[in-house]
Amino acid sequence: MQSGIYLSFIDKFNGDQIVGKEGEVRTFLENMTETPYDYDIAAYERSALIQFKRTKLLTHSYYLIINTTTEEYYTLSYYGTRVAAYSRGAWMMNSDLDMASYLSFINGKKKWDVIKIDADIDTMGTVKNIIGKIDSNVTYYYRSHLNNKPELENCNTALWETLVKKQTTNKPQMTEYNSVY
């Protein structure tokens, strides 16, 4: 019953259903790799609870995936699957709270304390890392971002361990002094 109460704050699905839907998340991500230029990814942090400020403990991180062709967008984050310090954990798309917090943010409302993470994200590198995490033995630990333990993550550490920034190339500018001829 406690798990049901906790998960009702996240989404209409319970922990077992979230785990069962993780295969759909993997399929969606695999499909993204077939048309990589049709997608962009951004990252956000929000307060874990509505009407609260973000704190070290009460911060939730999620991705926003945008299909640049259709202009559809999706949220993606890693969640615990029951009320406990430790649980199975699963990646979930479009959770009720992630979607509500993003919509509130873009509409200028302040229901959650939301910020966009300033990072130029490599979409395909990030997607491949998330697929790798889905296939791994990583499980959920709610304080992972405060107390790092091997093979344990929460929404924050899962995001930061999968996020790949684009590589910038600093090509030397041609001048009369470094010209090849």
N, C-alpha and C positions, 0 to 999 in steps of 0.2 A: 504494500500500500504506500509506503514511504517513497519508493521509486516512482510510482505512478504520480504522486503529488509533485515530486521534483521535476519529472519529465513533462508534466502538463505545463510547467512554466517555460519549457523549451519548445515543445512541439506537441501536436495532437497525437503523435506516435509514441509508443512506449519503447523501452530499451531494446527488447527483442526485435521489434519492428525496425528500429533504426539500424541494428546490426544486419537484419535481412535486406535492407535497402542499400547497404554499402556496395553490393555488387552492381547495382544500377549506377552508383556514383562512379565506380571504376569504368563501366562501359561508356558513360558520358565522357570521362576524361580520355579514354582511348580514342573515341570518335574525334575529340578535339585535335589529337595528333595527326589526323588525316587531313585536316584543313587548318593548319596552324596560323595562317595569316588572317583567319576570320575571328580570332579571339584576342582579347586583352584581359589582363588580370590586374586588379588593384587589391590593396590590403587595408583593413580597418581594425580599429580597436574601439570597444564600447564598454560602458559600465555593464557589469554582469546582471544588474537588476534595474528595472525602470525607475526613473526619478532619483537615482543615486549617482554620485560622482564616481569616476574610475579611481580605484585605489590599487596598491600593489597586489593585494589579494583578489579584489573584485573587478578584474579586467578580463574581458573576453575578446579574442582575436578571430577574425574571419576574412576570407577572400570574397571578392566580388568578381565574377567572371562575366564578361560582356561579349556577346556575339556581335561583332562590328557590322556584319551584313544584315542581320535581322533586328538589331538593336535590343534583343532580349538580354536580360541579365539574371544571374543566379548567385546565390550566396553558397559558400562552402566552408565548413569548419569541422573541427574534431571535438567530439563530445564524449563525456562519460555516459555510461548506459544505465547507471543506477545511483542512488544516493549513498555514497560511500567514499572514503578517501581514495580507494582503488576500485576500478571496474574494468570491464572489457575495453570500452572505448570504440568509437566508430566515426568515420567521416560521414557527414550529412549535408545534403543540399537543401537549400531553401527552408531552413528551420523557421518556424513562426517568428521567433524572437530576432534572429538575424535579419530576416526580411523586413520585419516591422521597424527595427532600429535603422536600417538603411533608408527605408522610405521616409521615416521621420526626419532623418538627417538631410536628405536631398530636398525635402519640402520645408526646411528651415525650422522645424519644430525641435524642441529640446527635451523630448521624453527620455532619451538616453544621452549620456555623455559620450559622443562619438567623435573620433578623429580619423582622418585618412592618414595612413602611414606613408611617409614621403620616400618612395622607392620606385625606381624605374625597373619593373619586374620583367624578367625573361619568362614569357608565358610557357614555352615548351619545356624548358628546364625545370620550372616549378611543377608543371603537370606530371612530368616523369618522376620527380621526387615524391609527389603525393601518391602516385600509383605504387611506388616502392614502399612507402609507409603502409599503405593498405595491405600489401603483400607480406609485411613484416610481422614480428611477434610483439610489437610495441603495444602496451596497454596504458590505460588512463590513470593518472595520479593528479588530483586536483591542485596540489601545491608544487607541481613540477617546475614551474618558472621561478619559484623561490628556493627550492631544495632539489637540485638536479640529481636524479637517480638514473642509472642505466636502464634502457628499454621501457622507460615510463615517460609519458608526455601528457600535457593538457592542451587546450586550444591555443595557448600562447606559444608554448615550445614547439608544438606541431607546425604552427605557421612559420615560425622563425627557422626551423630546421628544414623546411621544404622550400622556402622562398629563395629564388635565385635572381640576383640582380643582373641586368644586362651588362655586358662587358663594353667598356668604352675604349675606343682606339685613339690614341694620341699620335696621329701621324704628323711627322714634322712638316711644317709648311715650306714650300719651295721659296727660296730666296736666291738672289744672284750668287750668294756665297756657298749654298749647298746644292747647287744645280749639278746634275750629272755631267752636263756638257761644258 
